Amino acid sequence: MLDDTDRIMQVMEQAFDPAYGEAWNRRQLSASLILPTTWYYLVGADGNAPSGSQEAAGFALTRAAPGEEELLLVGVLPQFRGQGLGRKLLTLFEHGAKLRQAERIFLEMRANNPARKLYEAFGFQPIGRRKDYYRASNGERIDAITYGKSL
Ligand SMILES: CC(C)(COP(=O)(O)OP(=O)(O)OC[C@H]1O[C@@H](n2cnc3c(N)ncnc32)[C@H](O)[C@@H]1OP(=O)(O)O)[C@@H](O)C(=O)NCCC(=O)NCCS
């Protein structure tokens, strides 16, 4: 049996480019998951929620606040990208946020992340920019872009 923390960590360890230090460690993840405001979604390679000993191909982690919900992390294993799993995770996030009466969902992304195409196709619009917010391991500074979508 795998538990969901194991499943998320398996994806976490492979999905994020180490140059940007975006992946969380298990301790950070566990500390977030015990909060009542944290929600997560998992998909297996077939797009359904994994069960039993099935591993995840992707996950999304979100944080709810009154009237809004933020995407903290989304990741899909490299070998399963481009098959719609990222979009599926955003759809699950949007549905969950609607169930919790959110009026707006948002996320923050480094300006050079190719995931922006996915976010924009999903209806997110850029609503703000923080200059030089991220620092890559080579010292490069990268802006953060905040994206929002009204529900
Ligand atoms: C972002 C991510 C979750 C998308 O997952 P996915 O399963 O490939 O997403 P989908 O298949 O639903 O959609 C992919 C679309 O987004 C774009 N896209 C997303 N990530 C991309 C990437 N790394 N390279 C190129 N295009 C990408 C493509 O344009 C593609 O659209 P298309 O199918 O019309 O060509 C995945 O690329 C990932 O895990 N990236 C690394 C982690 C990360 O940066 N997460 C976001 C910040 S927290």
The ligand as an SDF file (V2000), in Angstrom:
LIG
                    3D

 48 50  0  0  0  0  0  0  0  0999 V2000
    3.2870   22.0630  -15.8130 C   0  0  0  0  0  0  0  0  0  0  0  0
    3.0090   20.5640  -15.9030 C   0  0  0  0  0  0  0  0  0  0  0  0
    2.3400   20.1230  -14.6050 C   0  0  0  0  0  0  0  0  0  0  0  0
    2.0550   20.3180  -17.0870 C   0  0  0  0  0  0  0  0  0  0  0  0
    1.7040   18.9320  -17.0810 O   0  0  0  0  0  0  0  0  0  0  0  0
    1.2070   18.1760  -18.4170 P   0  0  0  0  0  0  0  0  0  0  0  0
    0.5910   16.9120  -17.9910 O   0  0  0  0  0  0  0  0  0  0  0  0
    2.2950   18.1220  -19.4090 O   0  0  0  0  0  0  0  0  0  0  0  0
    0.0810   19.1940  -18.9180 O   0  0  0  0  0  0  0  0  0  0  0  0
   -0.9530   18.9530  -20.1190 P   0  0  0  0  0  0  0  0  0  0  0  0
   -0.5700   17.7560  -20.9110 O   0  0  0  0  0  0  0  0  0  0  0  0
   -2.3260   19.0060  -19.5580 O   0  0  0  0  0  0  0  0  0  0  0  0
   -0.7740   20.2880  -20.9530 O   0  0  0  0  0  0  0  0  0  0  0  0
    0.4450   20.5590  -21.4640 C   0  0  0  0  0  0  0  0  0  0  0  0
    0.3150   21.8780  -22.1450 C   0  0  0  0  0  0  0  0  0  0  0  0
    1.0010   22.8770  -21.4340 O   0  0  0  0  0  0  0  0  0  0  0  0
    2.1730   23.2880  -22.1240 C   0  0  0  0  0  0  0  0  0  0  0  0
    3.2910   22.8410  -21.2860 N   0  0  0  0  0  0  0  0  0  0  0  0
    3.1970   22.5720  -19.9770 C   0  0  0  0  0  0  0  0  0  0  0  0
    4.4030   22.2600  -19.4820 N   0  0  0  0  0  0  0  0  0  0  0  0
    5.2560   22.3050  -20.4880 C   0  0  0  0  0  0  0  0  0  0  0  0
    6.6460   22.0510  -20.5910 C   0  0  0  0  0  0  0  0  0  0  0  0
    7.3970   21.6950  -19.5290 N   0  0  0  0  0  0  0  0  0  0  0  0
    7.2090   22.1780  -21.7750 N   0  0  0  0  0  0  0  0  0  0  0  0
    6.4750   22.5390  -22.8350 C   0  0  0  0  0  0  0  0  0  0  0  0
    5.1640   22.7850  -22.7840 N   0  0  0  0  0  0  0  0  0  0  0  0
    4.5580   22.6660  -21.6360 C   0  0  0  0  0  0  0  0  0  0  0  0
    2.1100   22.6880  -23.4770 C   0  0  0  0  0  0  0  0  0  0  0  0
    1.8800   23.7780  -24.3240 O   0  0  0  0  0  0  0  0  0  0  0  0
    0.9230   21.7680  -23.5000 C   0  0  0  0  0  0  0  0  0  0  0  0
   -0.0450   22.2030  -24.3690 O   0  0  0  0  0  0  0  0  0  0  0  0
   -0.3750   21.3350  -25.6810 P   0  0  0  0  0  0  0  0  0  0  0  0
   -0.6680   19.9510  -25.1800 O   0  0  0  0  0  0  0  0  0  0  0  0
   -1.5520   22.0450  -26.2490 O   0  0  0  0  0  0  0  0  0  0  0  0
    0.8700   21.4320  -26.4930 O   0  0  0  0  0  0  0  0  0  0  0  0
    4.3040   19.7670  -16.1710 C   0  0  0  0  0  0  0  0  0  0  0  0
    4.9540   20.2960  -17.3080 O   0  0  0  0  0  0  0  0  0  0  0  0
    5.2890   19.7820  -15.0100 C   0  0  0  0  0  0  0  0  0  0  0  0
    5.2120   18.9590  -14.0930 O   0  0  0  0  0  0  0  0  0  0  0  0
    6.2800   20.7130  -15.0480 N   0  0  0  0  0  0  0  0  0  0  0  0
    7.3170   20.7780  -14.0360 C   0  0  0  0  0  0  0  0  0  0  0  0
    6.8000   21.2920  -12.7190 C   0  0  0  0  0  0  0  0  0  0  0  0
    6.3310   22.7330  -12.8270 C   0  0  0  0  0  0  0  0  0  0  0  0
    7.0140   23.5830  -13.3660 O   0  0  0  0  0  0  0  0  0  0  0  0
    5.1050   23.0030  -12.2980 N   0  0  0  0  0  0  0  0  0  0  0  0
    4.4970   24.3140  -12.3650 C   0  0  0  0  0  0  0  0  0  0  0  0
    4.9840   25.2450  -11.3180 C   0  0  0  0  0  0  0  0  0  0  0  0
    4.4780   24.7720   -9.6540 S   0  0  0  0  0  0  0  0  0  0  0  0
  1  2  1  0
  2  3  1  0
  2  4  1  0
  2 36  1  0
  4  5  1  0
  5  6  1  0
  6  7  2  0
  6  8  1  0
  6  9  1  0
  9 10  1  0
 10 11  2  0
 10 12  1  0
 10 13  1  0
 13 14  1  0
 14 15  1  0
 15 16  1  0
 15 30  1  0
 16 17  1  0
 17 18  1  0
 17 28  1  0
 18 19  1  0
 18 27  1  0
 19 20  2  0
 20 21  1  0
 21 22  1  0
 21 27  2  0
 22 23  1  0
 22 24  2  0
 24 25  1  0
 25 26  2  0
 26 27  1  0
 28 29  1  0
 28 30  1  0
 30 31  1  0
 31 32  1  0
 32 33  2  0
 32 34  1  0
 32 35  1  0
 36 37  1  0
 36 38  1  0
 38 39  2  0
 38 40  1  0
 40 41  1  0
 41 42  1  0
 42 43  1  0
 43 44  2  0
 43 45  1  0
 45 46  1  0
 46 47  1  0
 47 48  1  0
M  END
$$$$
